[in-house]
Structures are given as structure tokens and as C-alpha cells.
Amino acid sequence: MASKSGLTAEELFKSGQGITYDDVILLPGLISFALGDVSLETRLTREIELKRPIASSPMDTVTESNMAVYMALLGGIGFIHYNNSIEEQVGHVRRAKRFENGFIMEPVVLSPEHRIEDVDRIKSRHGFSGVPITENGLMGGKLVGIVTRTDIDFETDRSLYIRDVMTRDVVTAPKGITLEEGNRILKESKKGKLPVVDEDGCLVSLMSRTDLRKNRDFPLASKSPSKQLMVGATVGTRSADRERLEALVDAGIDVVIFDSAQGFSSFQIEMIKWAKKHFPDLQVVGGNVVTAEQSVGLIEAGADALRVGMGSGSICITQETVAVGRSQGSAVYDCAGVARECGVPVLADGGVRSIGDIAKAVAVGASCVMMGSMLAGTDEAPGEYYYEGGVRLKSYRGMASREAMAAGGDKRYLTEDEQLKVAQGVSGSVVDKGSVVDYVPYLMQGVKHTMQDMGCRSIAQLHDGLYDGRVRFELRSPSAQREGGVHSLHSFAEPHRLPRA
């Protein structure tokens, strides 16, 4: 009988040399099932299960309430950043927790005393010009009209008051209407917006025709026992962060990440112990860690999951700036091995640039993969689109960039009290990727192809094969890496971006 090709994970990583995703290729197995039979169900923590092994990074250019909502709807989870005030972070959590599929719970609202130029600013910032008008210009006020593009397109005087141009005869729906009924009214009325009002005529939510595509059912949605979407958040590890955590627990978070670039510290150990004592039902993710010793320390403190990665993100320069960190493949494998023995899942954070990287992270032991740059250019990420050289972009910055640290991002590096700060990240831009509603299923379908090619029906089966030697790897030389990519062409179209509809 021929010997098995390739290396086991233990053989691959035993050299002590730092190995990351580009350095390895996964060897194929026997395909004995259809693509549709592949399950991506996984565990985020000891107690939290997800339908898809994905989480959005707690960065101020990646995850606020909108991203958290759609990550949960799509079977993953979003972690809301804490580069903000307690009130702002709590507000994002509450908006996500009370989300109702298809209903905009906090629409942009104006009053009759605003002007057309205010609508222009909304259009420039948010990309739409259909705005409900209430008496006081606030959500919950009495609805008196609506202004749409057709009301203002041909007005040359942009200083006109809204009251002089708005549509007063508004098609509305009553509070409590179902998504299906609302969609029917939108289609029959041929309106772009459908305000939902209570018995007193006060605005309670809004439906939008342009969101109909997003408003389909999401059968994989990550929901808590109370049927609300699951939402995560991050806090720091100082004693002052306990107040923030208390407020987030009151707002309903399902899981918290104690956010430190180097998570093996007395600060984090004490914070984990305190959290588990005061909020025993709250799931806690410790990190970031990259070694077995760090992992054991946080697990013994009470962590329900580990976040693994140091210096491997696309906007992170920790490894070259302070010369501390670890290659991501080695880090995930090492940490996942000891965590598995304790029944603790691992969240791989950083180094993911493609479908293949997601699959490789899971193949070396991760139960879930955290993405930053992969999601930063989507519609649901915070920030505004802009054009540069004819390309539509969004800003993306590391939480250790000078700009993010100035806004509070230095908390995770324990340097907020230092006068002289050393940046460990950069600011940049990423290309528009459209909506995560289209993008995430595309990524997950690709991961299913990887699983099928390897002969693994589920992530649990893949991990069993990882540790018993059935999953095989091969190291890739620089020439092999070049061969495995696009080559020998004059030009080509990038396949990893979905075209806009």
C-alpha cells in the first residue's frame, strides 16, 4: 500500500519555523457527498453555536450596528468596537438587538423647517434622498409628510423649506404590520418608502423598496434564546472598563471580547475572573494570544473562547515595529491544540485575504474566523465611499494607527496614558465590495468547495481529521505559490469581487 502523501499537521508545524496560510496547501481527499451536504456549523465559544464560521472585527471602520445586524442574519456574528463612548457603543448594541428583519428602526428624519440642501447632504453621506418628515424632525414624532427625489430633483433653489416641496399625502402602514404585508404595500403603491406609524400617526419605523432584496428570510440567522439577533462587543482590560461591560450586559450583549493586542496580562486575567464572577451567563473571549502558554493562562482564568493573532492583519505593523508576534498558521495550530483539550474554541483573527485563507484557518484548528479588511469595503461597514483614480473605495484603518489611537484605539495597546505613542498600524483604503448580503454567501460557498475537495462534510469532521492525521498538508515553495496563482497572462479580471447589481 502506498504511503500517504503530504504531512500531518503535527509534522508540518514541528520544525518551529513560523508558518502562515500562504506557506501551505491542503491536499484533497475522497469526495463522497454533494456540495449541499457540507455543513459549516461551528462553535464560537463553549456555549454559542453559529451556522457559519465568521465574525466581523471590532474595528471602527468595520463593525457598528449595521454590520452586526447583517453578520448575525447571515449566520455569523459581529463584534462592535469600543473606540467610542459607553453610550455610543451601547446604542449600537441596542439597535442591533431590537432589529426586525426588513424594518429600519432608526431612519434619518427631518422636519418641515429643514431645507432641500439638508436632503442633499443626506444624499451625499448616505446615498439616498427619501426622508420621512415629522413635526419635530425626530424619530417618534408625528408624521406630516415625506420628501423624495421626485419632489426636489428639478428645484434650482436648494434653500427652499421642506414644507414647501414635501409630499403630504403619504402612504403608510400601521405598527405591527408583517414584513410580507409591508412588501405588498410597497409593490402595489409603487412607492420607494413606506413609513410605519402608530395609532397616533407617530413614526415608529420605515420600510424601503431598495431593501426588498435584503428583506428575505435569513434561515441561518444567529439568534439568542429570546429570538433576538446575537451581538458581540469588545471592552478593554482596565478596571475602568468594568463600567462599560456592565452597561453592555444591560443592553443585551451575548458575548464579549476582552480586547488586547497582547492578551496574556494580569489586567486581562483579573478582568476575565471578574466578569465570570459577576456575569456567569456571559460568554467571554480572551485574547489576543499566539502561544500555548498564553492560551492555558486565559483558559484557566475562565475564558470561553480564545482570539488568536498578533501582527498578522493587513493594516497591522506590530511584528515589524516591535518585533513581537507570530506567524498566523503556527499561532492558530498551537493555540487550538491546547484549547481543544479544554473544550474551548479558537477564533482566528488576522491574515485572511481570500476564501482559501478562511478555509486554511479552519483546517489548522480555528472554529471561527474574524475578518477585517475582507469586510471593510462593504456597504454595511461604517464610513463613506469615495473615488480615487476612478475606483470606488472606503477607508480602513488599524486600531493602532495614529488616527485610530487619537480617537481612543490606544486602549487595546495599554498606552492611553503615554505621552509618546508608537503606531503599530496604518490607515488605508479598500475597494468597494457591495453588500455583505451577497458577499458573505459567496465566501461561504467557496469554503464549502474546499471542504468537499478535502472530503470533509463538517468542521467537526475536519478537526477530527486534523488531529488524527487524515487531513494532510504540503509546504509550498515560492515557485509553487507563484504557480498556484494567476500567471502567464497579459491581463486578467480579479475573481474575488462581486460586481454591483
HELIX and SHEET records of a PDB file:
HELIX    1   1 ALA A    9  PHE A   13  1                                   5    
HELIX    2   2 TYR A   21  ASP A   23  5                                   3    
HELIX    3   3 LEU A   35  ASP A   37  5                                   3    
HELIX    4   4 SER A   65  LEU A   73  1                                   9    
HELIX    5   5 ILE A   86  LYS A   97  1                                  12    
HELIX    6   6 ILE A  116  HIS A  126  1                                  11    
HELIX    7   7 ARG A  149  ILE A  152  1                                   4    
HELIX    8   8 ILE A  162  ASP A  164  5                                   3    
HELIX    9   9 LEU A  179  SER A  189  1                                  11    
HELIX   10  10 ARG A  209  ASP A  211  5                                   3    
HELIX   11  11 ASP A  241  ALA A  251  1                                  11    
HELIX   12  12 SER A  266  HIS A  278  1                                  13    
HELIX   13  13 ALA A  292  ALA A  301  1                                  10    
HELIX   14  14 THR A  318  VAL A  322  1                                   5    
HELIX   15  15 GLN A  328  GLU A  341  1                                  14    
HELIX   16  16 ILE A  355  ALA A  363  1                                   9    
HELIX   17  17 SER A  373  ALA A  376  1                                   4    
HELIX   18  18 ARG A  402  ALA A  406  1                                   5    
HELIX   19  19 GLY A  409  TYR A  413  5                                   5    
HELIX   20  20 VAL A  436  MET A  454  1                                  19    
HELIX   21  21 ILE A  459  ASP A  468  1                                  10    
HELIX   22  22 PRO A  478  GLY A  484  1                                   7    
SHEET    1   A 2 VAL A  24  LEU A  26  0                                        
SHEET    2   A 2 PHE A 473  LEU A 475 -1                                        
SHEET    1   B 2 THR A  42  ARG A  43  0                                        
SHEET    2   B 2 GLU A  49  LEU A  50 -1                                        
SHEET    1   C 9 ILE A  54  SER A  56  0                                        
SHEET    2   C 9 ILE A  77  ILE A  80  1                                        
SHEET    3   C 9 GLY A 232  VAL A 235  1                                        
SHEET    4   C 9 VAL A 255  PHE A 258  1                                        
SHEET    5   C 9 GLN A 283  VAL A 289  1                                        
SHEET    6   C 9 ALA A 305  VAL A 308  1                                        
SHEET    7   C 9 VAL A 346  ASP A 349  1                                        
SHEET    8   C 9 CYS A 368  MET A 371  1                                        
SHEET    9   C 9 ILE A  54  SER A  56  1                                        
SHEET    1   D 2 VAL A 131  THR A 134  0                                        
SHEET    2   D 2 LEU A 143  VAL A 147 -1                                        
SHEET    1   E 3 ALA A 173  PRO A 174  0                                        
SHEET    2   E 3 LYS A 193  VAL A 197  1                                        
SHEET    3   E 3 LEU A 203  SER A 208 -1                                        
SHEET    1   F 3 TYR A 386  GLU A 388  0                                        
SHEET    2   F 3 VAL A 391  ARG A 397 -1                                        
SHEET    3   F 3 SER A 427  VAL A 431 -1                                        
END                                                                             
